[in-house]
Amino acid sequence: MTSTSDGIREQIFALLRNRLRLRQRQQDLTINSSLEALGLDSMTAIELLLDLERTFGILLPDVLLTAETFRTPATLEVAVRSLLEAKG
């Protein structure tokens, strides 16, 4: 697990690129990209959720399992950071 700011963002980007298969589609991923527009569907969101929990050693509570949390890389990063900070 990486605790640096850039490390967290880069790990989230790596997980997104893998799950959304962006390497093959040559699509840009920015901090404010719409994940839905890049192909995030409900099944991929579940897979991504499990990836995030495993990678960062966190559990996303039901309150964060919303479309808003999975809207952009930025909203995912906010959720991950808040859980990591609460974890200590």
Order of alpha helices (4+ residues) and beta strands (2+ residues): alpha-alpha-alpha-alpha
